[in-house]
Amino acid sequence: MAIVKPFRGLRPRPDIADKVAAPPYDVLDSNEARQMAKGNPISFLHVNKPEIDLDPKIDLYDPRVYQKGAENLKKFIADGIMFQDKKPMFYVYRQIMGDHHQTGLVACASVDEYERDLIKKHELTRPDKEDDRVNHIHTVNAQVGPVFLTYRAQKPIDQLIEKITATEPEYDFISPDKVRHILWLVEDAQFIRKIIDLFAAIDYLYVADGHHRSAAAQRVRDLRRKANPHHKGTEEYNYFLSVIFPHDQMMILDYNRVVKDLNGLSKDEFLEKVKTKFEVELIGKEPYKPKKHKEFGMYLDGKWYRLTAKPKSYNEKDPVKRLDVSILQDNLLEPILGIGDPRKDKRIDFVGGIRGLKELEKRVKSGDWKVAFALYPTSIEELMTIADSGKIMPPKSTWFEPKLKSGLVVHLLD
């Protein structure tokens, strides 16, 4: 079963929700966040990227950073920028980006179910990033950014959400990136009960995005449980903030790669080695976006190539090895370019598909990078298949869009 719990959300006044809402903490670096929050003292970046209010020389993981986040959140509450709802409820969050619509349930998910793998994962976490989220959640005493969860779509849930979204929303605004954000309150006791019952019939939820946040929620739960001699299991720290979308509304974009050098090879030597596992076709100067799985775009020396994986160059029966990101890693990045561990190797970087193929060209033309690879997006079905098999996807396999705003609904831990 999937446990979803209503909660007393902390959220901004409707008249300023658009000014408070901010991108997730992990899609901006500190300098970008400073620029975005400049002139906007109520941007939620002051809470989820609190280093922007401190000396830039301070280490991002310094305790003063987390303390500043807690201080800023308390000030938002004291100044009436944000308030806590008087009773527990669910929220429904819709995002519209161009022709794409996705509508999810804002709820608290169960740490116990996460621990028992009823909420399935598909990525490994980095200890330093996980520690960062633990310190932020524990110090700020809140989960300020939701975990992006999904489930196999259920028609009864779709129908209930449709009824809710036919009512007047609480928030409705367009963010600077031209994404429309709409939020409804679910206060009706019958609707709340129905949502709980419908999700209880779902076997598994899946972490789509937010592995560090969900892992940190478990560690914070463990810390607080140990410190609480009267622990009951119903405390707010036993749950974590989530937005839960049906799988058939998810949009995954390509997650592309750039590499600094050809590992000591000349251009011709490199291309000859690539041809052992890929069909190589020169396209020209026009950017080439892969049209199907097992097909890749490559930008090298001012020209685009189409690479097509040769049959039997990968294990079709293995759900991880047949992923495009694995094929590129196993047949080209590691054996030819020497990228053994893409999580740690400084010679590789990753570029979200939202930036477009021109960003790949820009990186290579700068001279800082030598070659770029454009991939076909991983599907949500591939993600769930791998999670169901208990396996792990390679790093940077998925780029979800649109991103969930932070600061629209916050979950306080007491």
Summary of the structure (lengths in Angstrom):
residues: 414
radius of gyration: 22.4
end to end distance: 25.4
largest distance: 68.7
contacts: 1345
relative contact order: 0.17
helix: 35%
strand: 25%
